[in-house]
Amino acid sequence: MGILNIQLIISYNKLNYNSFIIICIGEFNMELNYALIGARIKRLRKSKKLTQDKLSELSSISPQHLSQIESAKTKLSLPTLINICNALGVTADRILCDVLKADAPEEISADIAEVFSDCTADEIFLMLNV
């Protein structure tokens, strides 16, 4: 499975406390899920054996800010996202658009677990039966 390249326009729309929407040209609009973004950053940080202090230093942000990003208590700006991506050695699509390698089922499982982590049994049932 190759990496799907989608041309993105990132626009800043003032929706829900300055969140931004990624508009995939000719595809769909989606609001960013900051909980999943934070979880992906945390998973990548841990896989590279970096502490929050070290990643925040490499990203030029405070450890408190990084902690809030990873726990979805705050939203990250585009410059902060780029700094974190550069520090982790990944591209933004790895964190934003769920571009996963076919040979990485543990990452897919972790994303699925994150989505369902705060759902009730009824919500899980409804999502699985769509």
C-alpha positions as CSV (number, residue, x, y, z in Angstrom):
1,M,0.0,0.0,0.0
2,G,1.6,3.3,-1.1
3,I,1.2,6.6,0.6
4,L,-1.8,8.5,-0.6
5,N,-0.7,12.0,-1.5
6,I,-3.5,14.5,-1.1
7,Q,-3.0,18.1,-1.9
8,L,-4.1,20.1,1.2
9,I,-5.1,23.6,1.7
10,I,-4.8,24.6,5.3
11,S,-7.1,27.4,6.2
12,Y,-7.6,29.1,9.4
13,N,-11.3,29.4,10.1
14,K,-12.4,30.7,13.4
15,L,-14.4,27.7,14.5
16,N,-14.6,26.5,18.1
17,Y,-11.8,28.5,19.7
18,N,-9.6,29.0,16.6
19,S,-9.5,25.4,15.5
20,F,-8.6,25.0,11.9
21,I,-10.0,22.8,9.2
22,I,-8.1,20.9,6.6
23,I,-9.8,21.0,3.3
24,C,-8.8,18.2,1.0
25,I,-9.3,19.4,-2.5
26,G,-12.2,17.7,-4.2
27,E,-12.6,15.3,-1.3
28,F,-14.1,16.5,2.0
29,N,-13.9,18.8,4.9
30,M,-12.9,17.6,8.3
31,E,-12.3,19.2,11.6
32,L,-9.1,18.2,13.3
33,N,-9.4,15.7,16.2
34,Y,-6.9,17.2,18.6
35,A,-7.2,14.2,20.9
36,L,-5.9,11.9,18.2
37,I,-3.2,14.4,17.1
38,G,-2.0,14.6,20.7
39,A,-2.1,10.8,21.1
40,R,-0.1,10.4,17.8
41,I,2.5,12.9,19.0
42,K,2.8,11.1,22.3
43,R,3.2,7.7,20.7
44,L,5.8,9.0,18.2
45,R,7.7,10.7,21.1
46,K,7.7,7.5,23.1
47,S,8.7,5.4,20.1
48,K,11.8,7.7,19.7
49,K,12.5,7.4,23.5
50,L,12.1,11.2,24.0
51,T,10.9,12.7,27.2
52,Q,8.4,15.6,27.1
53,D,11.2,17.9,28.3
54,K,13.5,16.8,25.5
55,L,10.8,17.0,22.7
56,S,9.6,20.4,24.0
57,E,13.2,21.7,24.0
58,L,13.7,20.4,20.4
59,S,10.4,22.0,19.4
60,S,11.0,25.3,21.1
61,I,7.9,25.1,23.3
62,S,7.5,24.6,27.0
63,P,7.0,21.2,28.5
64,Q,3.7,22.3,29.9
65,H,2.5,23.3,26.4
66,L,3.6,19.9,25.0
67,S,1.8,18.1,27.9
68,Q,-1.4,20.1,27.1
69,I,-1.1,19.2,23.4
70,E,-0.6,15.5,24.1
71,S,-3.6,15.5,26.4
72,A,-5.8,17.6,24.0
73,K,-6.2,20.4,26.6
74,T,-5.0,22.9,24.1
75,K,-4.9,23.2,20.3
76,L,-1.6,23.5,18.6
77,S,-0.7,26.2,16.0
78,L,0.7,25.4,12.6
79,P,4.2,26.6,13.5
80,T,4.1,24.5,16.7
81,L,3.0,21.5,14.7
82,I,5.8,22.0,12.2
83,N,8.4,22.3,15.0
84,I,7.1,19.1,16.6
85,C,7.2,17.3,13.3
86,N,10.8,18.4,12.6
87,A,11.9,17.4,16.1
88,L,10.3,14.0,15.7
89,G,11.6,13.6,12.1
90,V,8.1,13.0,10.6
91,T,5.9,14.9,8.1
92,A,2.7,16.6,9.2
93,D,0.6,14.1,7.3
94,R,1.9,11.4,9.6
95,I,0.2,13.3,12.5
96,L,-2.7,14.9,10.8
97,C,-4.1,12.7,8.1
98,D,-3.7,9.1,9.3
99,V,-1.3,8.1,6.7
100,L,-0.2,4.7,8.0
101,K,2.0,2.0,6.5
102,A,0.2,-1.3,5.6
103,D,2.8,-3.2,7.7
104,A,2.1,-1.3,10.9
105,P,-1.1,-2.9,12.3
106,E,-0.1,-1.9,15.9
107,E,-0.4,1.8,14.9
108,I,-3.8,1.1,13.3
109,S,-4.9,-0.7,16.4
110,A,-3.7,2.1,18.7
111,D,-5.7,4.7,16.6
112,I,-8.8,2.5,16.8
113,A,-8.4,2.1,20.5
114,E,-8.0,5.8,20.9
115,V,-11.2,6.5,19.0
116,F,-13.2,4.1,21.1
117,S,-11.6,4.8,24.4
118,D,-14.2,7.2,25.7
119,C,-17.3,5.7,24.0
120,T,-20.1,3.9,25.6
121,A,-21.0,0.4,24.5
122,D,-24.0,1.8,22.6
123,E,-21.8,4.3,20.8
124,I,-19.3,1.6,19.8
125,F,-22.2,-0.6,18.6
126,L,-23.6,2.3,16.5
127,M,-20.2,3.1,15.0
128,L,-19.4,-0.5,14.1
129,N,-22.8,-0.9,12.4
130,V,-22.6,2.1,10.1
